[in-house]
Amino acid sequence: MKLLLLSSLLVIQLFGKNYIEFAQKMNYEINYETALKKAQKEKKDIMFLVVANFCPWCQKLEKLVLSKDKYNKPIHDKYIPLILNREEGKFPKKFETPFIPTVYFVDYKTGKIKKKVIGYNNRQDLKNEILKP
């Protein structure tokens, strides 16, 4: 029983920080307040991705959509990208969601949610939002 518990904790430690590796690789912010200050300074809205541990759809979204140059460049041109783990809860309560992945587009002036795209199956909506002029 102890071995099972230790193994589970190890797996959580290994996979629970994948979003940080993604953030470092793709140059996403990992702190809401830092992203908001940067957004206000650069006059760009925030694209805020909420993920969770062991979410295969979150990983698919990261690998099959967000990490592609076709989307990554427009994301950085138009938005301050932010990714946070829902399970860590280090963001304002208004962004709490039972659905993952969820992508919020946040107004840099007001901090209000302009648009929300829920789930991997809505990736076309996300792509359209990223690529719209």
N, C-alpha and C positions, 0 to 999 in steps of 0.2 A: 504494500500500500504506500509506503514512504517513497519507494522508487517511482511509482506512478505519479505521485504528487510532485516529486523533484523533476521528473521528466516534463510534466505539464508546465511547471514554472520556467524551465529552461526554454521550452518552445515559445512561451509567451514573451520571454526576454528577447529571443532571436527574431520573432516575427513582429513584435509590437513596435519596433522602431524602424520598420521598412519605410514608413512615410518620411522619416528624417533623411534617410539615404536618398530617396526620390527628391526631396526638397533641395538637398545639397547638389545633386547632379543637375537638376533643372533650374536651379536658382530661384526657388520659392521661399517666401518668408515662412517662419514657423512660430511667430508670435503676433497675435492680433493687434496689439497696441503699436508695435513696431511697424507693421504693415499699414495701419491707419495713418501714422505720422508720415511715412514715406509717400503714401497716396496723396495726402494733402500737400506735401511739398512738391510732388511731381504733377499734381492735378490729374490723377488717373484714378478710376474706380478700382475697387478690389475684386478679384476673382477668388473666392474663398471656397476651397474644397474641404469638405468634412468626410473623413474616412474612419475606419475602425479596424481593430485587430482581426485577423482571420476573415476579412471580407474579400472574397475572390473577385467580386465585381469592381471593387475599388482598385485592385491590382490590375485588372483588365483595362479599366479606364486610364490608369497611369501609363501602362505599357503600350496599349493599342491606339490611344488617342493623344493624350497630353504630352507624351514624350516624342511625338513626331514633329519634325521641323515645320511641317505645314501648319501646325497648330501652335507650337511653342513660340515661334517668332511673333505671330499676331497677339498671343497672350501677353508677352512681355512689352510689345509696342503699345497696347491699349490698357493694360491692367497691371496692378501690383498683385502677382499671384501669391496666394497664401494657402497652406495645407496644414490641417490640424487633425489630431486623432480625437474623435468624439469621446472615447473612453477616458481621456485625460482631462476633459472639461475645462481647458484653459482659454475660454472665450466667453463673450457675453451670452446670457441665457436666451436671448432672442434667436440664437443660432442653434439651439438644441433641437435635434431631430431624431425621430426613431428610424428614419430611412437613410441608408447609406448606399453608395455615395450620394451626397447632396452638394451641389455647387450653387453658391450664392454670389450674385453680382451686387456689390455694395457701393452706394454713392459716397464718394470721397468727402463731399462737403457735409453731408448730414449723417452719415453712418447708417442710413436706412437701406433696407433691402429693395433693390430695383427689380430683380428677377431671381427666380429659384428654379433650378433644374434638378429633378430627383431621379436617381437610379441610373444604372448603366444602360438600360433599354431606351432611355431618352438621350442617348449620346448624339443623335442627329440634331436635337434641339440645342445641345451644348455646342456642337460644331458650328451651327448656324449663328449662334450668339457670338462665338469667337471670331468668325470670319465676316460678320456683317460690317458694313462700312461705318 
